């Protein structure tokens, strides 16, 4: 019985990790799209040197 409990916990942790990787990839993709659109619009060049745009 103990092996099934351990296997269940492992699968829950594995599923949570995969879910987090999916979210991270989604955020990276959105950030790249936002940066590409800013670059296309020329708004990225409006920043002063040393200014951080969030």
BADO-706079 format. One record per residue (C-alpha): x, y, z negated; residue number from 0; residue in three letters. Coordinates in Angstrom, 2 decimals. Last residue first. Layout:
% residues N
+---------+---------+---------+------+------+
:    east :   north :      up : resi : resn :
+---------+---------+---------+------+------+
:       X :       Y :       Z :  NUM :  ala :
...
+---------+---------+---------+------+------+
END
This chain:
% residues 54
+---------+---------+---------+------+------+
:    east :   north :      up : resi : resn :
+---------+---------+---------+------+------+
:    9.12 :   47.08 :   17.47 :   53 :  unk :
:   11.30 :   49.66 :   19.17 :   52 :  unk :
:   14.58 :   50.30 :   17.42 :   51 :  unk :
:   16.17 :   53.68 :   18.10 :   50 :  unk :
:   19.96 :   53.63 :   18.40 :   49 :  unk :
:   19.89 :   55.52 :   21.66 :   48 :  unk :
:   16.49 :   57.20 :   22.07 :   47 :  unk :
:   13.69 :   55.10 :   23.51 :   46 :  unk :
:   12.12 :   56.21 :   26.78 :   45 :  unk :
:   13.97 :   53.51 :   28.74 :   44 :  unk :
:   11.71 :   50.77 :   27.33 :   43 :  unk :
:    8.65 :   52.66 :   28.55 :   42 :  unk :
:    9.63 :   52.11 :   32.18 :   41 :  unk :
:    6.34 :   50.43 :   33.06 :   40 :  unk :
:    8.08 :   47.34 :   34.43 :   39 :  unk :
:   10.37 :   47.17 :   31.40 :   38 :  unk :
:    7.39 :   47.47 :   29.07 :   37 :  unk :
:    5.59 :   44.71 :   31.00 :   36 :  unk :
:    8.63 :   42.45 :   30.80 :   35 :  unk :
:    9.05 :   43.13 :   27.09 :   34 :  unk :
:    5.39 :   42.29 :   26.45 :   33 :  unk :
:    5.66 :   39.07 :   28.47 :   32 :  unk :
:    8.80 :   38.08 :   26.59 :   31 :  unk :
:    7.11 :   38.80 :   23.25 :   30 :  unk :
:    4.05 :   36.73 :   24.22 :   29 :  unk :
:    6.24 :   33.77 :   25.23 :   28 :  unk :
:    8.22 :   33.98 :   21.99 :   27 :  unk :
:    4.98 :   34.08 :   19.98 :   26 :  unk :
:    3.61 :   31.03 :   21.80 :   25 :  unk :
:    6.85 :   29.11 :   21.33 :   24 :  unk :
:    6.75 :   29.83 :   17.60 :   23 :  unk :
:    3.12 :   28.72 :   17.34 :   22 :  unk :
:    3.80 :   25.43 :   19.15 :   21 :  unk :
:    6.84 :   24.79 :   16.96 :   20 :  unk :
:    4.68 :   25.37 :   13.86 :   19 :  unk :
:    2.09 :   22.85 :   15.09 :   18 :  unk :
:    4.85 :   20.31 :   15.74 :   17 :  unk :
:    6.12 :   20.76 :   12.19 :   16 :  unk :
:    2.61 :   20.39 :   10.72 :   15 :  unk :
:    2.05 :   17.19 :   12.71 :   14 :  unk :
:    5.35 :   15.76 :   11.48 :   13 :  unk :
:    4.51 :   16.65 :    7.87 :   12 :  unk :
:    1.11 :   14.95 :    8.18 :   11 :  unk :
:    2.70 :   11.92 :    9.85 :   10 :  unk :
:    5.30 :   11.58 :    7.10 :    9 :  unk :
:    2.64 :   11.84 :    4.40 :    8 :  unk :
:    0.63 :    9.10 :    6.10 :    7 :  unk :
:    3.68 :    6.87 :    6.48 :    6 :  unk :
:    4.52 :    7.31 :    2.80 :    5 :  unk :
:    0.97 :    6.41 :    1.80 :    4 :  unk :
:    0.98 :    3.44 :    4.17 :    3 :  unk :
:    4.28 :    2.19 :    2.72 :    2 :  unk :
:    2.86 :    2.38 :   -0.79 :    1 :  unk :
:    0.00 :    0.00 :    0.00 :    0 :  unk :
+---------+---------+---------+------+------+
END
